[in-house]
Amino acid sequence: MSAPGTLYGLGVGPGDPELLTLKALRILRAAPVIAYPAPDHGTSFARSIVAGHLTGEQEEIAIVVPMRTERFPAAAIYDQAASRIGDRLTAGQDVAVVCEGDPFFYGSFMYLFERLSGRFPVEIVPGISSVMAATAASQRPLAARNDVLTVIPGPLDDAALRERIEACDAFAIMKLGRHFGRVKALLNTMKLTQACAYCERVTLPEERIMPLAETTGDAPYFSMIIGYRGTEPGIRDAVVGRREPAT
């Protein structure tokens, strides 16, 4: 009986194909099977990041996750995907699962990991997260010295958002989408608008970076607010009330 294949969770970054690590690129090109999350309509964002690096000879497994506001049977979807991937691993084939950003930072790969890690060898290759990409693109220092940084999901209610923001020095609010207007209004009541930047689709050609105070309209899911309320002079002088670089 042949040795089982290895399951790889490859972090491929926020969108720019050049932000893949050398290790992720090596494994991506060598793996006979590639898996990635995909919507039921449209193309897979994760696959689009690595499309130019695929060999054309690899088997591809699309993990189709319906994009709905209502709840869907996510457990069943990952059960089925784990079964298909497990068959390849049992046969001795390595499988590279392509993950936007980092596999374990709000990544769907963790649901495959919990189903397969006890049965097969697993290796995680970390990727550049959208938080790091946003602070680099906006040229805003994020945290220094003893600053506490908090990453906050935008769908939290206002009371939970306020509590977490007030407990930290620096923050990144992710997954904005339809919650953007409410989150922006809350930051305004907290008098933090001038200390925040809005970052949308960072590292992609359609990237937008601007002061939060200048934003209008809605925001896509792939958007973020980064802000600072600490006392470190080097950061406060760099971010509070400044204009963002032209993009």
C-alpha positions as CSV (number, residue, x, y, z in Angstrom):
1,M,0.0,0.0,0.0
2,S,1.4,3.4,-1.0
3,A,2.0,6.2,1.5
4,P,-0.8,8.7,1.6
5,G,-0.4,12.1,0.0
6,T,0.1,15.3,1.9
7,L,-2.7,17.9,2.2
8,Y,-1.3,21.4,1.8
9,G,-3.1,24.6,2.8
10,L,-1.6,27.3,0.7
11,G,-2.1,30.9,1.6
12,V,-1.9,32.9,-1.6
13,G,-2.4,36.4,-0.4
14,P,-5.0,39.1,-1.0
15,G,-5.0,39.0,-4.8
16,D,-1.7,40.1,-6.3
17,P,-0.2,37.0,-7.8
18,E,3.3,38.3,-7.0
19,L,2.5,38.1,-3.3
20,L,2.7,34.3,-3.3
21,T,5.6,33.0,-1.2
22,L,8.3,31.0,-2.9
23,K,7.3,28.0,-0.9
24,A,3.6,28.2,-1.9
25,L,4.6,28.6,-5.6
26,R,6.8,25.5,-5.4
27,I,4.1,23.4,-3.9
28,L,1.5,24.8,-6.2
29,R,3.4,23.8,-9.3
30,A,4.3,20.3,-8.0
31,A,1.0,19.2,-6.6
32,P,-1.0,16.8,-9.0
33,V,-4.3,18.0,-7.5
34,I,-5.4,21.6,-6.8
35,A,-8.5,22.5,-4.8
36,Y,-10.1,25.9,-4.2
37,P,-13.3,27.5,-3.0
38,A,-15.6,28.7,-5.7
39,P,-19.0,30.5,-5.8
40,D,-21.9,28.8,-7.5
41,H,-22.0,31.7,-10.0
42,G,-18.9,33.3,-11.4
43,T,-15.2,32.4,-11.1
44,S,-13.1,31.5,-8.1
45,F,-11.2,34.4,-6.7
46,A,-8.7,32.0,-5.1
47,R,-8.0,30.2,-8.4
48,S,-7.7,33.5,-10.3
49,I,-4.8,34.5,-8.0
50,V,-2.8,31.5,-9.0
51,A,-4.1,30.8,-12.5
52,G,-0.9,32.0,-14.2
53,H,1.1,29.5,-12.2
54,L,-0.9,26.3,-12.9
55,T,0.6,23.7,-15.2
56,G,-2.5,22.8,-17.1
57,E,-2.0,19.2,-16.3
58,Q,-3.3,19.2,-12.7
59,E,-6.7,17.9,-11.6
60,E,-8.8,20.6,-10.2
61,I,-11.4,20.3,-7.4
62,A,-13.7,23.3,-7.1
63,I,-15.4,23.5,-3.7
64,V,-18.6,25.2,-4.6
65,V,-20.0,27.3,-1.8
66,P,-23.3,29.0,-2.5
67,M,-23.1,32.8,-2.0
68,R,-26.3,33.5,-0.1
69,T,-27.3,35.7,2.7
70,E,-29.4,32.9,4.2
71,R,-27.8,29.9,5.8
72,F,-26.8,27.0,3.7
73,P,-25.7,23.4,4.5
74,A,-22.0,24.3,4.8
75,A,-21.2,21.2,6.8
76,A,-22.5,19.0,3.9
77,I,-20.4,21.0,1.4
78,Y,-17.2,20.5,3.3
79,D,-18.0,16.8,4.1
80,Q,-18.3,16.2,0.3
81,A,-15.1,18.1,-0.5
82,A,-13.2,16.3,2.3
83,S,-14.4,13.0,0.8
84,R,-13.2,13.8,-2.7
85,I,-9.9,15.2,-1.4
86,G,-9.5,12.2,1.0
87,D,-9.8,9.8,-2.0
88,R,-6.9,11.5,-3.7
89,L,-4.8,11.6,-0.6
90,T,-5.5,7.9,0.1
91,A,-4.3,7.1,-3.5
92,G,-1.0,8.8,-2.6
93,Q,-1.6,12.1,-4.4
94,D,-0.7,15.4,-2.8
95,V,-3.5,18.0,-2.8
96,A,-2.8,21.7,-2.6
97,V,-5.8,23.7,-1.3
98,V,-5.5,27.3,-2.5
99,C,-6.6,29.8,0.1
100,E,-7.1,33.6,-0.2
101,G,-5.0,35.4,2.3
102,D,-3.9,33.0,5.0
103,P,-5.4,29.5,5.5
104,F,-6.1,30.0,9.2
105,F,-7.0,33.7,9.2
106,Y,-10.8,33.6,8.6
107,G,-10.0,30.9,6.0
108,S,-12.3,28.2,4.8
109,F,-9.4,25.7,4.8
110,M,-9.8,25.2,8.5
111,Y,-13.0,23.2,7.8
112,L,-11.1,20.8,5.6
113,F,-8.3,20.7,8.1
114,E,-10.6,19.5,10.9
115,R,-12.0,16.8,8.7
116,L,-8.7,15.5,7.3
117,S,-5.8,16.3,9.6
118,G,-6.2,13.3,11.8
119,R,-6.0,10.9,8.8
120,F,-3.4,12.4,6.5
121,P,-0.1,14.5,6.7
122,V,-0.9,18.2,6.6
123,E,1.4,21.2,5.9
124,I,0.2,24.8,6.2
125,V,1.9,27.5,4.2
126,P,1.1,30.9,5.6
127,G,0.1,33.7,3.3
128,I,0.0,37.5,3.4
129,S,-3.3,38.6,5.0
130,S,-5.4,41.5,3.7
131,V,-4.7,43.4,6.9
132,M,-1.0,43.5,6.2
133,A,-1.7,44.3,2.5
134,A,-4.0,47.2,3.5
135,T,-1.6,48.9,5.8
136,A,1.2,48.6,3.3
137,A,-1.0,49.9,0.4
138,S,-2.2,52.8,2.5
139,Q,1.3,53.5,3.8
140,R,0.0,53.8,7.4
141,P,1.9,52.2,10.3
142,L,-0.5,49.8,12.0
143,A,0.9,49.3,15.5
144,A,4.1,49.9,17.5
145,R,5.8,49.1,20.8
146,N,3.1,48.0,23.2
147,D,0.0,48.9,21.1
148,V,-2.8,46.3,21.1
149,L,-4.1,45.5,17.7
150,T,-7.6,44.1,17.3
151,V,-9.1,42.5,14.1
152,I,-12.9,42.9,14.2
153,P,-15.5,41.4,11.9
154,G,-17.9,44.1,10.6
155,P,-21.1,42.0,11.1
156,L,-20.8,42.4,14.9
157,D,-23.5,44.6,16.3
158,D,-22.6,48.2,17.4
159,A,-22.3,47.4,21.1
160,A,-19.8,44.6,20.4
161,L,-17.9,46.8,17.9
162,R,-17.6,49.7,20.3
163,E,-16.5,47.5,23.1
164,R,-13.7,46.0,21.1
165,I,-12.5,49.3,19.6
166,E,-12.4,51.0,23.0
167,A,-10.3,48.1,24.3
168,C,-7.5,48.4,21.8
169,D,-5.0,50.9,20.3
170,A,-5.2,49.9,16.7
171,F,-7.9,48.1,14.8
172,A,-8.8,46.6,11.4
173,I,-12.5,46.1,10.7
174,M,-13.0,43.4,8.0
175,K,-16.0,41.9,6.1
176,L,-17.7,45.3,5.7
177,G,-20.0,44.8,2.7
178,R,-23.6,45.8,3.6
179,H,-22.4,46.7,7.1
180,F,-20.2,49.6,5.9
181,G,-22.7,52.5,6.5
182,R,-23.5,51.3,10.0
183,V,-19.8,50.8,10.9
184,K,-18.8,54.2,9.5
185,A,-21.6,55.9,11.5
186,L,-20.4,54.2,14.7
187,L,-16.8,55.4,14.1
188,N,-18.1,58.9,13.5
189,T,-20.0,58.9,16.9
190,M,-16.8,57.7,18.5
191,K,-14.9,60.6,16.9
192,L,-12.5,58.2,15.1
193,T,-13.3,59.0,11.5
194,Q,-10.2,61.2,11.0
195,A,-8.0,58.4,12.3
196,C,-9.3,55.8,9.9
197,A,-8.5,54.8,6.3
198,Y,-10.8,52.9,3.9
199,C,-9.2,50.1,1.9
200,E,-11.0,48.3,-0.9
201,R,-9.7,45.3,-3.0
202,V,-6.1,45.9,-1.9
203,T,-3.4,44.8,-4.3
204,L,-5.8,44.3,-7.2
205,P,-6.0,46.7,-10.3
206,E,-9.3,48.2,-8.9
207,E,-7.8,48.9,-5.5
208,R,-9.1,52.0,-3.7
209,I,-7.5,53.7,-0.7
210,M,-8.9,56.9,0.9
211,P,-9.6,58.6,4.2
212,L,-12.7,57.1,5.7
213,A,-14.3,60.6,5.9
214,E,-14.2,60.9,2.1
215,T,-16.0,57.7,1.3
216,T,-19.5,57.6,-0.1
217,G,-22.0,54.9,-1.1
218,D,-21.6,51.2,-0.4
219,A,-18.6,48.9,0.1
220,P,-17.9,45.5,-1.3
221,Y,-17.2,42.5,0.9
222,F,-13.4,42.8,0.1
223,S,-13.0,46.1,2.0
224,M,-11.6,47.1,5.3
225,I,-11.3,50.0,7.7
226,I,-8.0,50.4,9.5
227,G,-7.7,52.9,12.4
228,Y,-5.6,54.1,15.2
229,R,-6.6,55.4,18.6
230,G,-3.4,54.8,20.6
231,T,-0.8,57.3,21.8
232,E,2.4,56.3,20.0
233,P,3.5,59.7,18.6
234,G,5.2,58.1,15.5
235,I,1.9,56.5,14.4
236,R,-0.5,59.3,15.4
237,D,1.5,61.8,13.5
238,A,1.6,59.5,10.4
239,V,-2.1,58.6,10.3
240,V,-4.4,61.0,12.0
241,G,-6.0,63.4,9.5
242,R,-3.6,62.6,6.7
243,R,-4.5,62.0,3.1
244,E,-3.9,58.5,1.6
245,P,-1.6,57.9,-1.3
246,A,-3.1,58.2,-4.8
247,T,-4.0,54.9,-6.3
